[in-house]
Amino acid sequence: MNGILEYLLHTPILLVPLLLLVAVLIFAILKKLLKVAIVLLIAGVLYVLLVRYLGGGL
């Protein structure tokens, strides 16, 4: 494992595309999680408004 890391550190022409690929994957995952968080936030706000204005005795 150390040999692979040393080889990548000594050849930046291979390290740069690998780092770009990792950055794109992390960005895609964070973007998906952010969308889920926004949907959950909107659903929570709508639920609170529903309970507040229509009452909790459904």
N, C-alpha and C positions, 0 to 999 in steps of 0.2 A: 504494500500500500504506500509506504514512504517513497519507494522508487517511482511510482506513478506520479505522486505529487511533485517530487523533485524534477521529473521530466517535464511536467506541465509548467512548472515555474521557470525552467530554463528555456522553454519554447513558447513565448507569449503568442505566437501566431495560432497556436492551438488553444491557448487559455482564453483568449478574448471571445471567440465564438461560443465556447462552453459557458463562460460567465454571462454572455448575452442571452443564451438559451435559459439559463437558470433564472435570470432577472425577468424574462418574459413569462415564465411559468409562475413565479411568485406574484407578479402583477396580475395575471389572470385569476389566480386563486383569491387574491385580496379583492379584486373587482367583483367576483361572484359573491364573496362573503358580505361585501358592502351592500350589494343589491338585496340580499336576504335580510340584512339588518334593517334596511329602509322599509321593506315590506312588513316586517314584524313591528316596526315602530308605528307605521300607519295603521296596521290592524289593532294595535294596542290603544292608540288614541281613539279610533272609531269605537272600540268596545267601551272605553271609559265614557265617551259621549253618549253612547246608547244607554248605558246603565244610569247615567246621571239624569238624562232628560226623559227617558221612558220608564224609569223606575226599575228596581231590582226584583219586583214580585211578578215575574213572568210565569 
